[in-house]
Amino acid sequence: MYKSSLKPVLACLLLALCVGNNCQAQEIFDADAATNTYLASVPAEDRAKSDAYFEGGYWLLLWGTLYSIFAAWILLHFGISSKMRTWAESVGRFRFLHNYIYAVQYLVASFVLAFPWTVYAAYFREHQYGLANQTFGPWFTEQLISLGVSIVLFGLAIALLYKLIQKVTATWWLWGAAMAGLFVTFVLVISPVYIDPLFNEYTPMEAGKVRDEILSMARANGVPADEIYVADESEQSTRISANVSGAFGTTRIALNDNLLEGATLPEIKAVMGHEIAHFVTNLILVLVLPFVIVIMSGFAFVNGLFTKVQATYGKNWGVRDITDPAGWPLFVALFSLLLLLLTPVTNSIIRENERMADAYGLNAAREPDGFATIALKLGSYRKLDPTPLEEIIFFDHPSGRSRIQMAMDWKAENIGRQYGN
C-alpha cells in the first residue's frame, strides 16, 4: 500500500526532471542516421538516372566552352566579324551606335552558330531525362524571345563596354568590371518582375492555407508583399522553382505550379523560407561583389592575352586592336576559357551563398523534414550524394546530402521545441 502510493509522486518527480533537462533521455536524435535514412529512401533506379544527368553536365561544361571557342574561330577566321564591324561603321556617325549595331549582328550570328549545340543541350537532352515538356515549336519561340532580350540588354552592355575600352584603353578592365557589376545587379533586380513574365503567365494564388502560411512567413521576415503569384512553368519543364524579388515597390513572391502542385505544405514553406532569405538578407546583392572580382580577373586575363593571340593567329582576321568590336569573338573565347578554369571558384561562391540562404530558411520556415524531402525531389536532376571534390568543383548549390544533413542537424538542436510538423 505504501509503495503504491509512491508511484504517482515518483512519476511527477521524473516528469519534472525530464522537463528541466529537455527530456534528454527520451529525445535522442541521430542527425547522421536520419540523413542516411532519407537518402536511402530514393530508389536506386531514380538515383542512377539523376546521377547520370548531373554527371553528364560535367562534360557539357567542357564541350560547351570548346564549342563557343570554335564559333569564335569561325567568325574571326573567315572575316565575318570584321565585315560586320565595317558594315556597322557605315551606319551613322556615332561610335556608340557602331558598337551597338555590331553587337546586334554578333548576337544574331552567335545564336545561329550555337543553335545546334543549344538544341542538343537544352532541348533533346532535357527531354531524354524527362525534365522538359515543351514541343519544339514553343521551345524555339522562347529561344527567339531570349535572343530579343539579349539584343536589348546585352547588346547595350557590349556597346557600353567598347565605348569604355575606346575611352580608357589602359585601365578598361578595371572600370569595365565595375560597369559589369552594375549591369548584373540591374538584371537580377528586373529579371523576375519584367523578363520572366515574357516566358510564363503569372496569376495570383488562390486563397487558402498555403497562401496564408507563405504570407505569414513573409510578414514575419519583413517582406513587403501582400500577394503571391503562380507561374505556369509546368508547360515547359518538371523542375520546381520560386523567388522573392524586386525593388522600389516591385517586390513580388512567386512560385511555379510544379512546386505548388507537387510538394507538401512543409516542403513549400521550406523552399519559400530559402527564397525569402535571399531577399531580406540581400544575398543576391552580396553575391555580386565576388563576381565583380571574377569578372575583373577575366577582363584582366583578356587584356593581357588579346594582343598576343591576335599577333600570333589573327593576321588575317581584320581586327585592328583591342578597341575594335570586331575582336569581340576573341574576347568571348578568352573569357570563356578562364571561366571554365575558374569553375570551382564560381561554383563555391554561389554554393556558399545558397548555403546561407538554407540556414536562414530553416529558421524562417521551421520545417526540417520538409526541407529534407524537397531536397530529395530536387535530386531528380541534381546528384544527391557526390564526393566532396565533386561538390567543390561542380555544384553551384549544396548537394542533397549537405542540405539534408543541415536540416537534420537543425532538427537535432531543436528537439523538444515546437518547430512545425
C-alpha positions in Angstrom: 0.0 0.0 0.0 2.8 2.4 0.9 4.7 1.5 -2.3 1.7 2.0 -4.5 1.1 5.5 -3.0 4.7 6.5 -4.0 4.2 5.8 -7.7 2.3 9.0 -8.6 4.9 11.0 -6.7 7.8 9.4 -8.4 6.2 9.8 -11.8 5.7 13.5 -11.1 9.4 13.9 -10.0 10.6 12.1 -13.1 8.4 14.3 -15.3 9.8 17.4 -13.6 13.3 16.2 -14.1 12.6 15.4 -17.8 11.2 18.8 -18.4 14.0 20.5 -16.6 16.6 18.6 -18.7 14.7 18.9 -22.0 13.8 15.2 -21.9 17.4 14.3 -23.0 16.9 10.7 -22.1 13.9 10.3 -24.4 14.8 12.8 -27.2 18.0 11.3 -28.5 18.0 12.1 -32.3 20.8 10.9 -34.6 21.1 13.5 -37.3 23.6 11.4 -39.3 21.3 8.3 -39.2 18.3 10.4 -40.2 20.2 11.9 -43.2 21.2 8.4 -44.4 17.7 7.2 -44.0 16.3 10.0 -46.2 19.0 9.3 -48.9 18.3 5.6 -48.7 14.6 6.2 -49.4 15.4 7.1 -53.1 15.1 4.1 -55.4 18.4 3.0 -56.9 17.0 3.4 -60.4 16.0 7.0 -59.8 19.3 7.8 -58.2 21.2 6.3 -61.1 19.2 8.4 -63.6 19.7 11.7 -61.8 23.4 10.9 -61.3 23.8 10.2 -65.0 22.1 13.5 -65.9 24.1 15.6 -63.5 27.5 13.9 -64.2 26.8 14.4 -67.9 26.7 18.1 -67.1 30.4 18.0 -66.1 31.2 17.2 -69.8 28.8 19.8 -71.0 30.9 22.5 -69.3 34.0 21.4 -71.3 32.2 20.8 -74.6 30.1 23.9 -74.4 33.3 26.0 -73.9 35.1 24.4 -76.8 32.0 24.9 -79.0 31.9 28.6 -78.1 35.7 28.9 -79.0 35.0 27.1 -82.3 32.2 29.5 -83.1 34.5 32.4 -82.3 37.1 31.0 -84.6 34.6 30.8 -87.5 33.7 34.5 -87.0 37.3 35.5 -86.9 39.0 33.2 -89.4 36.5 33.8 -92.2 36.5 37.6 -91.7 32.8 37.6 -90.7 33.4 39.6 -87.6 35.4 42.3 -89.4 32.8 42.6 -92.1 30.1 43.1 -89.5 32.2 45.8 -88.0 32.8 47.5 -91.3 29.0 47.5 -92.1 28.2 48.9 -88.6 30.6 51.8 -89.2 28.8 52.6 -92.4 25.7 53.5 -90.5 25.6 56.9 -88.9 28.5 58.9 -87.3 28.3 57.9 -83.7 30.8 55.3 -82.4 28.4 54.0 -79.7 25.9 53.3 -82.5 28.6 51.5 -84.4 29.3 49.4 -81.4 25.7 48.6 -80.8 25.0 47.6 -84.4 28.0 45.3 -84.3 26.8 43.8 -81.1 23.3 43.1 -82.5 24.9 41.3 -85.5 27.2 39.4 -83.3 24.4 38.2 -81.0 22.3 37.0 -84.0 25.4 35.3 -85.6 26.4 33.6 -82.3 22.7 32.5 -81.9 22.8 30.8 -85.3 26.2 29.2 -84.8 25.3 27.9 -81.3 21.9 26.7 -82.2 22.9 23.0 -82.9 24.5 22.8 -79.5 21.6 24.6 -77.8 19.1 22.2 -79.4 21.0 19.2 -78.1 21.8 20.6 -74.6 18.6 22.5 -73.8 16.0 20.5 -75.8 16.8 16.9 -76.7 18.9 16.2 -73.5 16.2 17.7 -71.2 13.5 15.5 -72.9 15.8 12.5 -72.7 15.8 12.7 -68.9 12.1 13.6 -68.6 12.8 17.2 -67.4 11.1 19.1 -70.3 7.5 19.2 -71.5 7.5 21.6 -74.5 7.3 20.6 -78.1 9.9 22.1 -80.4 7.8 24.9 -81.7 7.0 26.6 -78.4 10.6 26.0 -77.2 12.0 27.6 -80.3 9.7 30.6 -79.9 11.1 31.1 -76.4 14.7 30.9 -77.8 13.8 33.8 -80.1 12.3 35.8 -77.2 15.6 35.2 -75.3 17.5 36.4 -78.4 15.4 39.6 -78.4 16.0 40.2 -74.7 19.8 39.7 -75.3 19.8 42.2 -78.2 18.2 44.8 -76.0 20.2 44.2 -72.8 23.4 42.5 -73.8 23.7 44.5 -77.0 23.7 47.7 -75.0 26.1 46.2 -72.5 28.6 45.2 -75.2 28.3 48.7 -76.8 28.9 50.4 -73.5 31.9 48.2 -72.7 33.5 49.0 -76.1 32.8 52.7 -75.6 34.7 52.4 -72.3 37.6 50.4 -73.9 37.9 53.1 -76.6 38.0 55.8 -74.0 40.2 54.4 -71.3 42.2 51.7 -73.1 44.9 51.2 -70.4 42.5 50.6 -67.4 39.3 49.5 -69.2 39.4 46.1 -67.4 39.1 47.8 -64.0 36.3 50.2 -64.9 34.6 47.5 -67.1 34.3 45.2 -64.1 32.6 47.9 -62.1 30.2 48.6 -65.0 29.5 44.8 -65.3 28.7 44.7 -61.6 26.1 47.4 -62.0 24.7 45.6 -65.1 24.4 42.3 -63.3 22.7 43.9 -60.3 20.2 45.6 -62.7 19.4 42.4 -64.5 19.0 40.5 -61.2 16.5 43.1 -59.9 14.4 43.4 -63.0 14.5 39.9 -64.4 11.9 38.2 -62.2 9.5 41.1 -62.5 9.9 42.2 -66.1 11.6 39.5 -68.0 10.3 36.2 -66.6 6.7 37.1 -67.5 7.8 37.1 -71.1 8.0 33.3 -70.8 5.3 32.5 -68.3 1.9 33.7 -67.2 1.8 34.7 -63.5 -1.5 34.5 -61.8 -2.5 35.3 -58.2 -2.6 32.3 -55.9 -6.0 31.2 -54.7 -6.9 31.9 -51.1 -6.2 29.0 -48.7 -3.8 27.6 -46.2 -0.7 27.5 -48.4 -1.2 31.2 -49.3 -1.8 32.2 -45.7 1.3 30.3 -44.5 3.6 31.8 -47.0 2.3 35.4 -46.5 2.6 34.9 -42.7 6.2 33.8 -43.1 6.8 36.7 -45.4 5.4 39.3 -43.0 7.3 37.8 -40.1 10.5 38.3 -42.1 9.8 41.8 -43.3 8.9 41.1 -47.0 6.7 43.9 -48.2 4.2 41.9 -50.3 0.6 41.0 -49.9 0.1 38.8 -52.9 1.6 35.5 -54.2 1.9 34.6 -57.9 2.0 31.2 -59.5 3.9 30.7 -62.8 2.7 28.1 -65.3 6.2 26.6 -65.7 4.8 23.0 -66.0 4.2 23.8 -69.6 8.0 23.9 -70.1 9.6 21.6 -67.5 9.2 19.4 -64.5 11.5 21.5 -62.4 10.4 23.3 -59.2 11.3 27.0 -58.7 10.3 30.0 -56.7 11.6 33.5 -56.0 11.1 36.6 -53.9 12.4 39.6 -55.8 12.0 43.2 -56.8 12.9 46.6 -55.5 11.4 50.1 -55.2 7.8 48.9 -54.8 8.0 46.0 -57.2 8.6 43.2 -54.6 6.9 40.0 -55.6 6.6 36.5 -54.2 6.3 33.8 -56.8 6.5 30.1 -57.2 5.8 27.8 -60.1 2.9 25.3 -60.4 5.3 22.3 -60.2 6.1 23.3 -56.7 2.6 24.2 -55.7 1.0 21.0 -57.1 3.8 18.6 -56.4 5.0 19.4 -52.9 3.6 19.3 -49.4 3.0 22.4 -47.4 6.1 21.8 -45.2 8.1 21.4 -48.5 6.7 24.6 -49.9 7.4 26.5 -46.7 11.0 25.2 -46.8 11.5 26.5 -50.4 9.9 29.8 -49.7 11.9 30.3 -46.5 15.0 29.9 -48.6 13.8 32.4 -51.2 12.8 34.9 -48.5 16.3 34.6 -47.1 17.8 35.7 -50.5 15.5 38.8 -50.4 15.6 40.0 -46.9 19.4 39.5 -46.3 20.3 40.8 -49.8 22.2 37.7 -50.5 21.8 38.2 -54.2 23.5 41.6 -54.0 26.1 40.1 -51.7 26.8 37.6 -54.5 27.6 40.5 -56.9 30.8 41.7 -55.2 32.8 38.4 -55.5 31.6 38.1 -59.1 32.8 41.6 -59.9 36.2 40.3 -58.8 35.8 37.3 -61.0 34.8 39.5 -63.9 37.7 41.8 -63.2 40.1 38.8 -63.3 38.5 37.7 -66.6 38.8 41.2 -68.1 42.5 41.4 -67.0 43.1 38.0 -68.5 41.6 39.1 -71.8 43.6 42.4 -71.7 46.8 40.5 -71.1 46.4 37.9 -73.9 44.3 39.7 -76.5 47.2 41.4 -78.4 49.5 38.3 -78.1 46.9 35.9 -79.5 45.9 38.4 -82.3 49.5 38.9 -83.3 50.2 35.1 -83.4 47.0 33.8 -85.0 45.0 36.8 -86.3 46.9 38.5 -89.0 44.1 37.8 -91.5 41.2 38.5 -89.1 40.9 42.2 -89.9 40.8 43.1 -86.3 42.7 46.4 -85.6 43.3 46.1 -81.8 41.5 45.5 -78.5 39.4 48.7 -79.0 37.9 47.2 -82.2 34.5 45.5 -81.7 35.5 43.0 -84.5 37.7 41.4 -81.8 34.7 40.6 -79.6 34.7 36.9 -80.6 38.3 36.6 -79.4 37.3 38.5 -76.2 34.5 36.0 -75.6 36.7 32.9 -76.3 39.4 34.1 -73.9 36.9 35.0 -71.2 35.1 31.7 -71.6 38.3 29.7 -71.2 39.1 31.5 -68.0 35.6 30.9 -66.6 36.0 27.2 -67.3 39.2 27.1 -65.3 37.5 29.1 -62.5 34.5 26.8 -62.3 35.4 25.6 -58.8 35.7 29.2 -57.6 32.5 30.5 -59.1 30.5 27.4 -58.0 31.9 27.7 -54.5 30.9 31.4 -54.3 27.3 30.6 -55.4 27.1 27.4 -53.2 28.1 29.3 -50.1 25.5 32.0 -50.8 22.9 29.2 -51.2 24.1 27.6 -48.0 23.5 30.8 -46.1 20.0 31.0 -47.6 19.4 27.4 -46.5 20.4 28.2 -42.9 18.2 31.3 -42.8 15.3 29.5 -44.5 15.4 26.7 -41.9 14.9 29.2 -39.1 12.2 31.0 -41.0 10.2 28.0 -42.1 11.0 25.7 -39.2 10.3 22.7 -41.4 13.4 20.5 -41.3 11.7 17.4 -42.6 10.0 19.4 -45.4 13.4 20.8 -46.2 14.9 17.2 -46.4 12.1 15.8 -48.6 12.2 18.8 -51.0 15.9 18.2 -51.3 15.1 14.7 -52.4 12.8 16.0 -55.1 15.4 18.4 -56.3 17.6 15.2 -56.6 15.6 14.2 -59.7 18.1 16.4 -61.6 20.9 17.0 -59.1 23.2 14.3 -57.8 22.2 13.6 -54.2 25.4 12.3 -52.8 28.6 13.4 -54.6 32.1 13.1 -53.3 33.4 16.2 -51.5 35.7 17.0 -54.5 32.7 16.8 -56.9 30.7 19.1 -54.8 33.5 21.7 -54.6 34.1 21.6 -58.4 30.7 21.1 -60.0 28.0 22.1 -57.5 26.6 25.7 -57.5 24.2 24.6 -54.8 24.8 22.4 -51.8 24.3 18.8 -52.6 21.2 16.8 -51.4 23.3 15.2 -48.7 24.6 18.5 -47.5 21.2 20.1 -47.4 19.5 17.1 -45.6 22.4 17.0 -43.1 21.9 20.7 -42.4 18.2 20.1 -41.9 18.7 17.1 -39.6 21.4 19.0 -37.6 18.9 21.8 -37.2 16.2 19.3 -36.1 18.6 17.7 -33.6 19.3 21.1 -32.0 15.6 21.9 -31.8 14.3 18.7 -30.4 11.8 19.4 -27.6 10.9 22.8 -29.2 7.9 23.4 -31.4 9.4 23.8 -35.0 6.5 22.6 -37.1 5.2 19.3 -38.2 
